């Protein structure tokens, strides 16, 4: 399952998303997952987006979400407020559980039947007490291969293909994402998933070689499941939005971002060295108090 693979020409390719193109999705996804992509960059701490707080938090089994799923989802959403947390504890978990009982497991969105697509397309009608951007993320954690994550920025990429704006576009958006995560539209998306799975497995083995990695889960030594194609799609869209969809803007932003990280790395290194030097040069008699 986690056999290491070597990048090849099948990984070189852009993704068609809606009416736009995402360039170098593998690079963007590796960056989001904290997989440093050069020996020089391994000297610094891995990039921290939300991967450690969402994807590495153990996903639930069955149909019942937990408070940790709402907290993990809130790291992807700035819209989570107190009343949203109260909603889930009060009756939201049960409401979502009953809805999920009619949503099958073990099916990928791009392989779903029309009946299943129609059911997933009703998620935006489940409640008006929390935004779909939060609700879909919690639901995604229970069906990570089937239920897409809703973001207004993603919906905007499909505006000319979907009916309505905002959350009203959800039913049509589900079908469009199903098409774009299929091998027919983006033939290398499955290969990218295999490569990311291999890279994450190798990174996990490196991180746990000396001591277990501390994670907020009941099984801290258990490697997280590999991201689904839907999650890789979501990450690629998010990262493209951070750095730009068009050249040369994207390359300029990424270059500036890397330079900024290197400056921070150098500043922290100098700070640690200065503290270590101050400790080593300190006179232990300075702490002695004479009566």
N, C-alpha and C positions, 0 to 999 in steps of 0.2 A: 504493500500500500504506500509506503514511503520510500520507494526505491529512488535513489538519486539519479537525476537525468542531467544531460548536458545540453545547454541551450543550442538550438540549431536554427536553420532558416525558417522552420515552421513557426517559430516564435516571433519572427520579424514581420510585423504587419500592424496596421492601424485598425481601429474599430469604428464602424459606422454606428452612431448613436443618434437616433432621430434624424434630423436633417444636418447634423454636423459630424465631425470626425475627431476622434481622440487619438492623438499621436503617441506612440511608444507606451501603450498601456502597461506593459510589463514593468517598465522603469518606474512609472508612477505608483504602481501597486507595491513594488518592492520598497520604495521609499516610505510609503504609508505604514508598511508592516515592520519598519525598523530593520530592514535587511540592507546593511551598508553595502554599497556596490563597488568598492575599491579597497585595496589594502591600506591605502593612506587614510581613508575615512573610517576604517576599523579602529583607528587610534582614539577616536572620540566616541562618546556615548551614542547609541542608536537614536534615530529620530523618534520622537514621541508624538504621535497623533492620537487617535483613540483606539488603536488596535489592542493595546494591553488592557484597556478598560472595558472594552466591549467584546472583542473576539476571543480573548483569552480567559474570560469569565465563563465558567462551565455553563453550557446550555441545558435547559431543563428537558426532561423526558415527558412524554404525554401531552396533555392539553392545558395543564395548570401552570400559569406564569407565577413568578415569585417577586417579592419586593426587590431582590437583587437584579432581576431582569429590567425593572423600571429604572433603577439607578444606573445600570449599565447603559440602557437606552438613552438616558438623559445626557450621557457624555457625548452623544451624537446630535443632541437637540437642545437649542437654547430656549425652547419654549416650555420646558417642564417647570411648573409652578406648584406651590403647596396644594392648591385645590385639585391638581392633577394627581398628586400622590395620594390625596385623600380619596379620590374617586376609585382608584384601583383597590385600595384596602377595603373600602366600604362595599362596593358591589362590582367593580370593574373586572377583577380577576374572574369572578364567576360568570359574568356576562361574556367575556372573551372565551372562557372555557366552553360554554354552551355553543358559541358560534364555531369554534374550532372542531367540535365533535362532528361537524358535517364537512370538514376539510380533510382530505386524505393525507396520509404520511407517505414518505418514500417516493414522491413524484416531483420531478423538476418542472418548473414553470413552462419551459419550452416544449415539454412533452405532455402537458396537461390537456385533457379533453375540453370541449366547449362547455360542458356542464361544470367542470372544476373551475375554469376561467371565470365563468359567470358567478360562481360562489365567491371566489377571491375578490371579484369586483364589487361585492356588497360590503366590504369592510368599512368603507366610508359612510355607510348608513347605520353602522352599529351604534354609534353614540355621537352626540354633539358636545359632550362634557370635556373631552380632551381632543387636541388637534390630531389629525391623521398622521402628521409627521412623527408624533410620539407613539400613537397606537400601533402604527405599522411596524415600528422598530421592535416593540414588545412582541407583536404577533410573529414577526420574522424570526425571533429567537426560538419559537416553537415549531416553525416550518421554514427553516433557512434556505431550502431549495425551491420553495413554492411561492412564498409571499414576498413581494418586493418591498423595499424601503421607499417610502414616499418623501420626497423633498420638492419644494416649490421650484428649486433650480433645475431639478431633473424634469419636472413637468413642463417647464418653459422650453426645453429642447424639443418637445413633441407637440407644442401648441398648435401647429398647423395640421397635425394628424389626428388630434383628439377633439372630442366635443366638449365645449365648456372650458372654464379656466379654474385654476386652483384645485381644490379637493374634488370638485365636480367632474374633473377629467379622469378620476381614478379608474373607473371601469375600462375606458378605452386605453388608458395608460398601461394597465396590466397586460393587455393584449399586445401593445407595441413593444413593451419590454420583453415579453415572451418571444417575439420575433427576433429582437436584437440580441438575445442571449442564446440563440440557436446557432448551430454550426453552419446552417445554410446562409445566414447573413454575415456572421463573423466566424469563419472557418477555424481560426486559431484560438478561440476562446477556451476550448477544452484543453489544448496544449499548454496555454498559459496557466490554467488551473493546476495541471500536473506539475509544472515547473515551480509554481509558488508553493505547492504542497511539499515538494522535495526540499526547497530552500528553507521553509519553515521547520521541517523536520531536522535538517542539518543544524540550523541555528539553535533549535531546542536542545539537541544533543550537546552542542558546545556549551550552552548556558548551564546545563545540569550536570556537566562532567564532574565538577568538583563538589557542588552542593546543590540541594533541591532549590528550585526557583519558588519564591514565595508568591502565591497567587490567592485571590479571594475565592477559594473553592474548597469543597470537602476533600478533594484529592489533589494536593498541591504538586505531586510528582507526575500526574497524568497529563500527557501532551494534549493540547486542545485539538478539536477536530479541524480538518482543513476547511478553509473558506469555500462556500458554494459559489457557483458561477454568478448567482444573483448578487452575492456580497462583493465579488471582484468587480462586477459591473458598477455597483454603487461606489466603491472606492475609486475606481478609475474616473467616474464622472465627477466625484468630489474633488479629486486632486487636479483634474483638468480645469475645474473652476477656480482652484487656488492659483494656478500658474498660467492660465490662459489657454484658449483653444486654438490659437493661431500663431504661426511663426512670423517674425522672429520674437514676438512678445514672450512666448512661452520659454524659449531658451534663455532670454534675458532675465526673466523672473527666477528661473531655476538657478542660474549662475549667481544672481544676487543672494538668493536664499542660502546656497552653499557657502558663499563667502561670509555671510552673516553667522552661520553656524561655526565656521572656522575661527572667526573673531571671538565668539563666545567661548569656544574650546580653549583658545590661547589665553584668554583672560582668566578662566577658571584654573588653568594649569599654573599660571604665574601666581595666582592667589594661594593655591595649595602649596606651592614651593616656598612662598614667603612665610606661610604659617609654619611649615615644617622647619624652615631655617630659624625662625624665632624660637621655636621650642628647643631645638638642638643647641642654640647659643645661650639659652637661659641659665642663670646661676641658681642652682637648687637652694642655696642659702637665702635667696630673696624671699622664700616662703616661710622661713623660720622666724618666729616671733619670740623675742627675748623679754622676759618680765623684768 
